[in-house]
Amino acid sequence: MALKIKGLRWWMIGLLTLGTVMNYLARSSLAVAAPTVMKDLHITTQQYGWITGAFLVLYPIGAPITGYLMDRIGLRLGFLICGVMWSVVCMLHGLADGWIGLFVLRGLLGLAEASFIPAGMRAAAFWFPTKERALAAGIFNIGTSIGAILAPPLIAWSILRYNWETAFVIAGALGLVWGVLWFAFYRHPTDHPALTQAESDYINEGRAVDAAADARKPNLLSILRQRNFWGIALPRFFADPVWGTIVFWMPLYLNQARGFDLKTIAATAWLPFVAADIGCLMGGTVSVWLNKHFKITIFNGKRVVFTIGALVMTAMCGVGFVKDPMMAIFLLCLGGFAHQTLSVTVISMSADLFPRNEVATVTGLAGLSAGIGNLLFTLVIGTFVTAVGYAPFFVALGLGDIIGAVILWTVVKPHISGTATPAPVNPRTQVDVSRTANA
């Protein structure tokens, strides 16, 4: 008889969170190694811009592709393929002999790494009841900050101890180790021998029986015709430039506008990521608290949380105007906190509004919208920041999520017949046709 594990769903989301850490570790490696790599390979700043641009262009394209892949062949195999791809591509960075090679590799990295959010939401849709999905999304999103925090010391140590080529090999090899763990231990709830009957019943608590909707393959055109898709995709278009600015532009802003040297940047630039981690947990728990104490539906609770996050985000408007550099850091921390608070709520809505076998595809398509917003904002900053400074861009970042909140309240309809909550999963007493899709 197989060993039963209580709270198995938390182990599954923990395994996925570890994959997110590996994802962001590989992603952040080049940024840390850039000064050394650019010097050794004689790469100019303009060429480095093209290298980073390759990632930003192909990342949003990769989101719907990888999401559709995982909905078609299942999460276990689909996410393994993506994880192996980004890990191997990261290791191949060490073989690059010029900017063109890095340009190609960063593009491939973007395609593969776009998989983590669709993967996370597919796992949350199958492994968690409706009221816990936002918390699950918050937990696996924490991995983004952990990976970004771990990259500087690990990559810097690897470069100092060995060389920059070895640094990329180490970062990629860690991803391959995670891939082995993922394939060994992840299973669909209907197939996991360690899942208890009690937890299976809890996971399916409150779910409507709609086996036909849950079993069908994702239809891209059908998804794009639904107002609920655009109701969650457009808020992500306005929200994601905040995260892109914190990840890609904050160190440069602190250096150029605030006069921070490398040591001071290293001592402060991690703080917004810690605040973002707190936001991940906040976004995942407040909607449940509102449901418990004020009888607000889980979905409307998520809309309330998004709105609160959007209001807190307005603090970003002041980043470019305050005189005290540490106050600017504090406002950036509020921005990181607010972004992840609202981000995990809107990301988790795909699992509330669409059948489970469409969740990764919907999340990927919404990720395409987010990536386009991020790319456009990055291009605008790069083009105009020298002429107008950073202040106008922080104002735009501070106000964008207000538009997203309005869209969530006016466009999204929490339940549309034929597309809503999916079939129950009970591995011991029920037959679920969704198992044919492989998780």
Sequence and secondary structure as in RCSB ss.txt:
>XXXX:A:sequence
MALKIKGLRWWMIGLLTLGTVMNYLARSSLAVAAPTVMKDLHITTQQYGWITGAFLVLYPIGAPITGYLMDRIGL
RLGFLICGVMWSVVCMLHGLADGWIGLFVLRGLLGLAEASFIPAGMRAAAFWFPTKERALAAGIFNIGTSIGAIL
APPLIAWSILRYNWETAFVIAGALGLVWGVLWFAFYRHPTDHPALTQAESDYINEGRAVDAAADARKPNLLSILR
QRNFWGIALPRFFADPVWGTIVFWMPLYLNQARGFDLKTIAATAWLPFVAADIGCLMGGTVSVWLNKHFKITIFN
GKRVVFTIGALVMTAMCGVGFVKDPMMAIFLLCLGGFAHQTLSVTVISMSADLFPRNEVATVTGLAGLSAGIGNL
LFTLVIGTFVTAVGYAPFFVALGLGDIIGAVILWTVVKPHISGTATPAPVNPRTQVDVSRTANA
>XXXX:A:secstr
     TTHHHHHHHHHHHHHHHHHHHHHHHHHHHHHHHHHHT  HHHHHHHHHHHHHHHHHHHHHHHHHHHHH H
HHHHHHHHHHHHHHHHHGGG  SHHHHHHHHHHHHHHHTTHHHHHHHHHHHHS GGGHHHHHHHHHHHHHHHHHH
HHHHHHHHHHHT HHHHHHHHHHHHHHHHHHHHHH   TTT TT  HHHHHHHTTT    HHHHHS   HHHHHT
 HHHHHHHHHHHHHHHHHHIIIIIHHHHHHHTT   HHHHHHHTTHHHHHHHHHHHHHHHHHHHHHHHH   HHH
HHHHHHHHHHHHHGGGGGTTT S HHHHHHHHHHHHHHHHHHHHHHHHHHHHHS GGGHHHHHHHHHHHHHHHHH
HHHHHHHHHHHHH SHHHHHHHHHHHHHHHHHHHHT  S  TTTSS     TTT   GGGGG  
